[in-house]
């Protein structure tokens, strides 16, 4: 069974998403707050994609795993 390495380093995307959410919580409900929340959502999705890419097996020269 292959073991999976778990990174203890927090993604830069996740740290930025957290900062956006903290700022959004300080604002009153409205357009600016919603924009910050949407941006944080996209940053979390980017972090997820990055994590999947790092855990994927490397490709050989033919582009196959």
C-alpha positions in Angstrom: 0.0 0.0 0.0 1.4 3.4 -1.0 1.7 5.9 1.8 0.6 9.5 1.2 2.7 12.3 2.5 0.7 15.0 4.3 2.1 18.5 4.0 2.3 20.5 7.2 2.8 23.6 5.2 -0.4 25.7 4.7 -1.1 26.7 1.2 -0.6 30.4 0.3 -4.0 30.3 -1.3 -5.6 29.1 2.0 -3.9 31.8 4.0 -5.1 34.5 1.6 -8.6 33.0 1.7 -8.6 33.3 5.4 -7.5 36.9 5.3 -10.3 37.7 2.9 -12.9 36.0 5.1 -11.6 37.9 8.2 -12.0 41.1 6.3 -15.4 40.1 5.0 -16.6 39.5 8.6 -15.8 43.0 9.5 -18.0 44.5 6.9 -21.7 45.0 6.9 -23.7 42.7 4.6 -23.6 43.9 1.1 -21.7 43.9 -2.2 -18.2 44.3 -0.9 -18.7 41.6 1.7 -20.1 39.2 -0.9 -17.2 39.9 -3.2 -14.6 39.1 -0.5 -16.5 35.8 0.3 -16.6 34.8 -3.4 -12.9 35.6 -3.7 -12.1 33.4 -0.7 -14.2 30.6 -2.2 -12.1 30.7 -5.4 -8.9 30.8 -3.5 -9.9 27.7 -1.6 -10.7 25.9 -4.9 -7.3 26.9 -6.2 -5.7 25.4 -3.0 -7.6 22.2 -3.6 -6.5 22.0 -7.2 -2.9 22.7 -6.1 -3.0 19.9 -3.5 -4.4 17.4 -6.0 -1.7 18.4 -8.5 1.0 17.9 -5.9 -0.3 14.4 -5.0 -0.7 13.3 -8.6 1.9 10.9 -10.0 4.5 12.6 -12.2 4.1 12.3 -15.9 6.6 10.7 -18.1 7.8 12.2 -21.4 4.8 10.8 -23.3 2.4 12.7 -21.0 1.2 9.5 -19.3 1.2 8.8 -15.6 
